Amino acid sequence: MKVGVTEGTIDILEKEIGEGMQLDSGMESDQGNGGADTEKEPLENMKLRLLTTMRLIERAQKSKFDMELEQVGLTAAQMQVLIYLLRNSDNGKEITARELEKRFQVSNPTMSGILKRLEKKQFIMRLPGSIDKRNKQIKIRGDVEIFGRLIEARVGKEMERMFAGFTPQEIETLLQLITKLLHNIKLDRNEE
């Protein structure tokens, strides 16, 4: 008999967390003392809930975007590159595949695949660079720009919905904390 955590078990845990239930904290708050908790949830439980919640956010966001983008034949990664190109193509600077690799922190083969599919779908063109012909510049096709702007507007609307109720300071703080966590994870990988 196979023992371990199955996808079904994970779905059940995610459902419980999504409904606001705490993973076996075993702690009750005492609302009779002016709303202050007499005992707080153990730190290790909060860390586990945070990581699980981050995973849920990523899955829900990816799923939502993928469903919308499927209608227009794009993936989330392709859409991110397309929006980056739209936002940065007017500044006169050539955008190269290498720049996109660094910006999105992906390998050369990964970015090459994304660009190849965008080119096949006729969203972009790869042209010889003005300085180094081997280093291709990536350009949005002129006839696609309006379509791209519509996608960008839809994504912007979804982002507004996702961050409704957040102040700019809260978004900045959240970004700083998540960036710090990501940095710690990267440090762990480098020490192995």
C-alpha positions, -999 to +999 in steps of 0.1 A: +000+000+000+013+034-010+017+058+020+022+095+017+006+128+008-016+125-023-028+154-045-063+148-029-048+154+005-032+186-006-064+198-021-082+191+012-056+211+031-057+239+006-095+240+009-093+242+047-068+270+045-088+288+019-118+287+042-098+303+069-092+272+090-059+269+107-037+238+104-039+222+139-028+253+158-045+240+189-048+275+201-080+294+209-082+332+211-099+347+241-121+375+229-131+384+264-100+405+271-106+434+247-099+413+216-063+405+225-053+369+220-042+351+252-022+326+231-009+331+197-006+305+170+028+288+171+053+304+147+060+271+129+023+268+121+022+304+108+052+297+086+035+266+071+003+285+065+022+313+049+040+290+025+008+271+017-011+303+011+016+316-012+013+284-032-024+288-034-021+324-046+003+313-073-019+285-084-051+306-084-035+335-102-019+312-128-051+293-133-072+325-137-047+340-162-043+308-181-080+304-186-084+340-199-053+338-221-063+304-235-090+322-253-064+342-273-038+315-276-013+327-251+003+313-219+010+334-188+047+334-196+041+346-232+017+373-219+043+386-194+069+389-222+044+405-245+034+431-219+071+438-211+078+444-248+047+467-251+058+488-221+094+491-230+095+492-268+089+529-271+120+540-252+143+536-282+164+509-266+167+476-284+153+447-264+172+414-268+165+378-259+194+380-234+178+411-217+145+392-214+163+361-199+177+383-172+145+403-166+124+371-162+152+351-146+148+322-170+173+301-190+182+308-226+163+277-239+132+287-219+132+322-233+140+310-267+110+287-266+087+315-254+100+338-282+097+311-308+061+305-300+053+342-299+070+346-333+051+316-347+018+331-336+030+364-352+030+385-321+067+394-324+095+397-349+132+389-343+154+413-362+192+417-365+205+440-338+218+474-350+251+470-331+256+432-332+237+414-360+239+381-341+221+395-311+185+397-323+163+425-312+127+416-303+099+438-316+062+437-313+045+435-347+027+467-354-006+450-362-005+432-328+001+463-307-036+472-303-044+435-294-015+436-269-028+468-254-062+452-249-046+422-231-025+446-210-058+464-200-074+431-190-044+421-169-044+456-153-080+452-144-073+418-129-044+432-109-066+460-095-091+434-084-064+412-068-049+441-048-082+459-039-080+472-004-042+473-003-025+507+002+007+514-018+027+511+014+012+476+021+020+465-015+056+478-010+059+460+024+045+428+010+070+430-020+099+436+004+090+406+026+084+382-003+117+394-019+135+387+014+119+352+015+129+345-021+165+357-013+166+333+017+154+304-005+181+312-031+207+312-004+197+278+007+200+264-028+235+279-032+247+263+001+237+228-011 
